[in-house]
Amino acid sequence: MISLLKNNGGWKKGAQAFFENETSGGIMLIVAAALAILLSNSPLAWVYDALLGTPVVIQIGALELDKPLLHWINDGLMAIFFFLVGLELKREVMEGRLSSIKQSALPVIAAIGGIVVPALIYVALNQGDALALRGWAIPAATDIAFAVGVLALLGTRVPISLKVFLLALAIIDDLGAILIIALFYTSSLSLAVLAIGAVGTAVLWYLNHRGITRTAAYVAVGVVIWVSVLKSGVHGTLAGVVVALFIPMRADSEAEHSPLQRIEHGLAPWVAFGVIPIFAFANAGVTLHNLSADDFFGGVPLGIALGLFAGKQLGIMSFVYAAVKLGVARLPEDTTWPQVYGVSVLAGIGFTMSLFIGTLAFSDPANAAALRVGVLAGSIASATFGYLLLRRVLPEPERARASRQRQRDAAVSRRGSDAMVGSGR
């Protein structure tokens, strides 16, 4: 019995250590994505499709939200994720590593390059094909969850400033993608409903301006904004960022944490171990059956793959280099050019965001295979090369460095002993 209790205590400590480890969120993300791909290409594919297609309805009077489970995940859970990253970005801009103009300007400039160049590469490879050109924005997107998840696999070796740079870059990139969706891929936009969201935003500003710190008030107004944005035809994740920008950073007393700090601390584990893995599982199910040569080498898959892998790193690095050399911005603290280059490669992980834009650009299922092949190829190449590059250019973990130093000291000691023996001393 005592042994069993000890074992249970060991399991609890092990579980706690796992959830406190920075790389654990990235591991769960990759496992969820791999499971989705396996299910989609197995005899159980129908179960996976049926689950995500399950209708979920919420109705209050005349207001009705009727969407399949997949859309609730993409529009609802990911709004929570964007809300969290919005909180992190606000904190860094207000009092962190993006508080100076030169530091905050860099991810904005990088994101612009990461949108423009991939789109130009895609357009260059699909000139003359009006249908294919509808997908020009597919390689312009960055999957925040996957990019940050891969970076998390490197643990404490990654400087905080480099994480913030990638997070800010990916957020701005995806905000750009959301605006592109609203402008170019929204068939019907309800300005009247969107106006309700604008009124809700004004209410949030008033609450913040008056110094109200009760979280419930911001959550209630935030839900109204999310519903109005969703019903207007704009992607619901935009609401998460908007609400986050108005959460107060001041507390009622110096002894208390601010609402932003409380929410960020409480929400982070739920997002890392719940929202992101669920999102990955729901969106990574790519069917690879019955693929043809055109699905691999046509203009659409090549444009997407090269746009993500080559276009992202070329666009981000060229714009960042120009901004730094012209004195418009400066590199994040404690980072090097090779490390920034590694992050620019990771930004080529389009995956779920690219797939989402692709489904809007190509409604015909006949284009689905080419779309998925291009997104998979570009994203996997970016994730693999970016991870290996960063692993090489980032400093070794303290434990590994200490172990390597002990090995070197031991080797020197052995050589000294051998030399003494050889000399007959």
C-alpha positions in Angstrom: 0.0 0.0 0.0 2.9 2.4 0.9 4.6 1.5 -2.3 1.4 2.3 -4.3 1.1 5.7 -2.5 4.7 6.4 -3.4 4.1 5.5 -7.0 1.0 7.7 -7.1 3.1 10.5 -5.6 5.7 9.9 -8.3 3.1 10.1 -11.0 1.7 13.3 -9.6 5.2 14.9 -9.5 5.9 13.6 -13.0 2.7 15.1 -14.3 3.4 18.4 -12.6 6.9 18.5 -14.1 5.5 17.7 -17.6 3.0 20.5 -17.5 5.5 23.0 -16.1 8.0 22.1 -18.9 8.1 24.7 -21.7 8.4 22.0 -24.4 5.4 20.1 -23.2 2.9 22.3 -25.0 4.8 21.8 -28.3 4.9 18.1 -27.8 1.2 17.9 -27.3 0.6 20.0 -30.3 2.7 17.8 -32.6 1.1 14.6 -31.1 -2.4 16.0 -31.8 -1.5 17.0 -35.4 0.0 13.6 -36.0 -3.0 11.8 -34.6 -5.3 13.8 -36.9 -3.3 12.9 -40.0 -3.2 9.2 -39.1 -7.0 9.1 -38.5 -7.7 11.0 -41.8 -5.8 8.3 -43.7 -7.1 5.3 -41.9 -10.4 3.3 -42.0 -11.6 5.5 -39.1 -11.5 8.6 -41.3 -15.3 8.7 -41.3 -15.3 8.9 -37.5 -13.0 11.9 -37.6 -15.0 13.7 -40.3 -18.3 12.9 -38.5 -17.0 14.3 -35.2 -15.9 17.6 -36.7 -19.1 17.9 -38.7 -21.3 17.5 -35.7 -23.7 20.4 -35.6 -23.6 22.5 -32.4 -26.4 25.0 -31.9 -26.8 27.8 -29.4 -29.9 29.9 -29.5 -31.2 32.7 -27.4 -34.5 34.1 -28.8 -33.9 35.2 -32.3 -30.1 35.0 -32.0 -28.9 31.6 -33.3 -25.4 30.3 -33.7 -25.6 27.1 -35.7 -22.2 25.8 -36.8 -20.4 22.4 -37.1 -18.0 21.6 -34.3 -15.0 22.4 -36.5 -16.2 26.0 -36.9 -16.8 26.4 -33.2 -13.2 25.3 -32.6 -11.8 27.7 -35.3 -14.0 30.6 -34.5 -14.5 30.1 -30.8 -11.5 28.4 -29.2 -9.0 30.2 -31.4 -10.6 33.5 -30.3 -9.4 32.6 -26.8 -6.0 31.8 -28.1 -5.8 35.2 -29.9 -7.1 36.8 -26.7 -4.1 35.4 -24.8 -1.5 36.3 -27.3 -3.1 39.8 -27.5 -2.6 40.1 -23.7 1.0 39.0 -24.1 1.6 41.4 -26.9 0.0 44.3 -25.0 2.2 43.6 -21.9 5.3 43.6 -24.0 4.4 46.8 -25.9 3.5 48.7 -22.7 6.3 47.7 -20.4 8.3 44.9 -22.0 10.7 44.3 -24.8 8.5 46.0 -27.4 8.1 49.2 -25.5 10.4 51.2 -27.7 9.4 52.3 -31.2 12.5 50.7 -32.8 11.8 47.4 -31.1 8.0 47.3 -31.8 8.5 48.5 -35.4 10.6 45.4 -36.3 7.9 42.7 -36.1 5.5 45.0 -38.1 8.1 45.5 -40.9 9.0 41.8 -40.8 5.3 40.8 -41.1 4.8 43.0 -44.1 7.7 41.3 -45.8 6.4 37.9 -44.8 3.1 38.7 -46.5 4.2 40.5 -49.6 7.0 38.3 -50.9 5.2 34.9 -50.5 2.2 36.3 -52.3 4.4 37.6 -55.2 6.1 34.2 -55.5 2.7 32.5 -55.7 1.4 35.0 -58.3 4.5 34.6 -60.4 4.0 30.8 -60.6 0.3 31.0 -61.4 0.2 33.8 -64.0 -2.6 33.4 -66.5 -4.7 31.1 -64.4 -7.5 33.2 -62.9 -8.8 30.4 -60.7 -5.4 29.6 -59.3 -4.7 33.3 -58.6 -7.5 33.3 -56.0 -5.1 31.5 -53.7 -2.5 34.3 -53.6 -2.9 34.8 -49.9 -2.5 31.2 -48.9 1.3 31.3 -48.3 1.0 34.7 -46.6 -0.3 33.2 -43.4 1.7 32.0 -40.3 0.3 29.4 -38.0 1.0 31.0 -34.6 0.3 27.8 -32.6 2.6 25.6 -34.7 5.4 28.1 -35.0 5.5 28.9 -31.3 5.1 25.2 -30.5 8.2 24.2 -32.6 10.1 27.1 -30.9 9.0 25.8 -27.5 10.7 22.4 -28.2 14.0 24.2 -27.8 13.1 25.1 -24.2 15.1 27.6 -22.2 17.8 28.0 -24.9 15.5 30.5 -26.7 16.0 34.1 -25.5 12.7 35.7 -24.3 13.2 38.5 -26.8 13.3 36.0 -29.7 10.1 34.4 -28.5 8.4 37.8 -28.3 9.7 38.7 -31.8 8.2 35.5 -33.3 4.9 35.9 -31.3 4.5 39.6 -32.4 5.5 38.7 -36.0 3.0 35.9 -36.1 0.2 37.9 -34.5 0.7 40.8 -36.9 1.0 38.4 -39.8 -2.3 36.7 -38.9 -4.0 40.0 -38.3 -3.0 40.8 -41.8 -4.4 37.5 -42.9 -7.7 38.2 -41.2 -7.9 41.6 -42.9 -7.2 39.9 -46.2 -10.0 37.4 -45.5 -12.4 40.3 -44.6 -11.5 42.3 -47.8 -11.0 39.6 -50.4 -12.6 36.4 -49.2 -15.8 37.6 -47.5 -18.8 37.1 -49.8 -21.3 39.0 -47.6 -20.3 41.5 -44.9 -23.0 42.9 -42.5 -22.0 46.4 -41.6 -25.0 46.8 -39.3 -23.9 43.8 -37.2 -20.3 44.9 -37.3 -21.4 48.3 -35.9 -22.5 46.5 -32.8 -19.0 45.2 -32.3 -17.7 48.8 -32.8 -20.1 50.0 -30.0 -18.8 47.1 -27.8 -15.3 48.2 -28.4 -16.2 51.8 -27.4 -17.7 50.4 -24.2 -14.4 48.5 -23.4 -12.5 51.7 -23.9 -14.8 53.5 -21.5 -14.4 50.7 -18.9 -10.7 50.9 -19.2 -10.7 54.7 -19.1 -12.8 54.8 -15.9 -10.4 52.4 -14.2 -12.8 49.5 -13.8 -10.8 46.3 -13.1 -13.6 43.7 -12.7 -12.8 41.0 -15.2 -16.5 40.0 -15.6 -17.4 43.3 -17.1 -14.8 42.9 -19.9 -15.7 39.3 -20.5 -19.4 40.1 -20.9 -18.7 42.9 -23.4 -16.1 40.7 -25.1 -18.7 38.0 -25.8 -21.0 40.5 -27.4 -18.1 41.7 -29.6 -17.2 38.1 -30.6 -20.8 37.3 -31.6 -21.2 40.5 -33.6 -17.9 40.0 -35.4 -18.7 36.4 -36.1 -22.2 37.2 -37.4 -20.9 40.1 -39.5 -18.9 37.7 -41.7 -15.5 38.6 -40.4 -13.4 35.9 -38.8 -14.2 35.6 -35.1 -10.6 35.4 -33.9 -10.2 39.2 -34.6 -12.5 39.8 -31.6 -10.0 38.1 -29.2 -7.2 40.5 -30.0 -9.5 43.6 -29.9 -10.8 42.6 -26.4 -7.3 41.9 -25.1 -6.1 45.4 -26.0 -8.5 46.9 -23.5 -7.8 44.7 -20.4 -6.4 46.9 -17.7 -2.7 46.6 -16.7 -3.2 48.5 -13.5 -4.4 46.9 -10.2 -6.6 48.4 -7.4 -3.6 48.2 -5.1 0.2 47.6 -5.3 -0.2 44.3 -3.5 -2.5 42.9 -6.2 -1.9 41.7 -9.7 -3.5 43.6 -12.5 -6.4 42.0 -14.4 -4.2 41.4 -17.4 -1.6 39.6 -15.2 -4.3 37.5 -13.5 -6.0 36.5 -16.8 -2.8 35.8 -18.6 -1.4 33.6 -15.8 -4.7 31.7 -15.4 -5.4 31.2 -19.1 -2.0 30.2 -20.3 -2.0 26.5 -19.3 -5.6 26.0 -20.6 -4.5 27.4 -24.0 -1.2 25.5 -24.1 -2.7 22.1 -23.2 -6.3 22.4 -24.3 -7.1 25.0 -26.9 -4.0 24.6 -29.2 -3.9 20.8 -29.2 -7.7 20.7 -29.9 -7.2 23.2 -32.7 -4.4 21.2 -34.2 -6.3 17.9 -34.0 -9.4 19.5 -35.7 -7.4 21.1 -38.6 -4.5 18.9 -39.3 -6.5 16.0 -40.7 -5.2 16.1 -44.3 -6.2 13.2 -46.6 -3.4 12.0 -48.9 -5.3 9.4 -50.9 -5.4 9.3 -54.7 -2.9 12.1 -55.4 -1.8 12.9 -59.0 1.4 14.5 -60.4 -0.5 17.8 -60.7 -1.2 17.7 -57.0 2.5 17.8 -56.4 4.0 19.8 -59.3 1.1 22.1 -60.4 1.3 25.9 -60.0 -1.0 25.9 -56.9 1.0 23.4 -54.8 4.4 24.8 -55.9 3.3 28.3 -55.4 2.1 27.5 -51.8 5.1 25.4 -50.9 7.7 27.8 -52.3 5.8 30.8 -50.9 5.8 29.4 -47.4 9.4 28.0 -47.3 11.3 30.4 -49.5 9.1 33.4 -49.6 8.6 33.8 -45.9 12.3 33.7 -45.0 13.3 35.9 -48.0 10.6 38.5 -47.3 11.1 38.7 -43.5 14.9 38.7 -43.6 15.2 41.3 -46.5 12.7 43.6 -44.8 14.3 43.2 -41.3 17.8 43.7 -42.8 16.8 46.9 -44.6 15.0 48.2 -41.5 18.0 47.6 -39.2 20.6 49.0 -41.6 18.5 52.1 -42.3 18.1 52.7 -38.5 14.3 52.3 -38.6 14.4 49.4 -36.1 17.0 47.2 -34.3 17.3 43.5 -33.6 15.7 42.2 -30.4 18.0 42.2 -27.3 20.3 39.2 -26.8 19.7 37.8 -30.3 21.9 37.3 -33.4 21.2 37.5 -37.1 21.3 33.6 -37.4 18.7 33.3 -34.7 16.4 35.9 -36.4 16.9 34.0 -39.6 15.8 30.8 -37.9 12.7 32.5 -36.7 12.0 33.8 -40.2 12.1 30.2 -41.4 9.7 29.0 -38.7 7.3 31.8 -39.9 6.8 29.7 -43.0 4.7 27.2 -41.0 1.4 28.2 -42.5 -0.4 24.9 -41.9 -3.9 25.5 -40.3 -4.1 29.2 -41.2 -3.1 28.5 -44.8 -5.5 25.6 -45.0 -8.2 27.9 -43.7 -7.6 30.6 -46.3 -7.3 27.9 -49.0 -10.8 26.6 -48.2 -12.1 30.1 -48.7 -10.1 30.6 -52.0 -11.0 27.2 -53.5 -14.5 26.0 -52.8 -14.3 23.2 -55.3 -13.2 19.9 -53.6 -11.1 19.1 -56.8 -8.5 21.6 -55.6 -8.3 20.2 -52.1 -5.5 17.8 -52.7 -3.2 20.3 -54.4 -3.9 22.8 -51.6 -3.1 20.3 -48.9 0.1 19.0 -50.5 1.4 22.6 -50.9 0.6 23.6 -47.4 2.0 20.4 -45.9 5.2 20.5 -48.0 6.0 24.2 -47.2 5.0 23.9 -43.5 6.9 20.7 -42.8 10.0 22.0 -44.6 9.9 25.3 -42.7 9.4 23.5 -39.3 12.2 21.0 -39.9 14.8 23.4 -41.3 13.9 26.1 -38.8 14.1 23.8 -35.8 17.5 22.3 -36.9 18.9 25.7 -37.7 17.9 27.2 -34.4 19.1 24.2 -32.5 22.5 24.8 -34.1 22.7 28.6 -33.5 21.1 28.9 -30.1 23.3 28.5 -27.0 23.5 25.1 -25.4 21.3 24.4 -22.3 23.2 25.1 -19.0 23.1 21.4 -18.0 24.4 20.2 -21.4 27.1 22.9 -21.4 28.2 21.9 -17.8 28.3 18.2 -18.8 30.4 19.0 -21.9 32.8 21.0 -19.8 33.1 18.1 -17.3 33.9 15.8 -20.2 36.6 18.2 -21.5 38.1 18.5 -18.1 38.1 14.7 -17.7 39.8 14.3 -21.1 42.5 16.9 -20.2 43.1 15.1 -16.9 43.4 11.7 -18.7 45.9 13.1 -21.2 47.9 14.6 -18.3 47.9 11.3 -16.5 49.0 9.4 -19.7 51.8 11.9 -20.3 53.1 11.5 -16.7 53.0 7.7 -17.1 54.8 7.9 -20.5 57.5 10.0 -19.0 58.1 7.5 -16.2 57.2 9.9 -13.4 
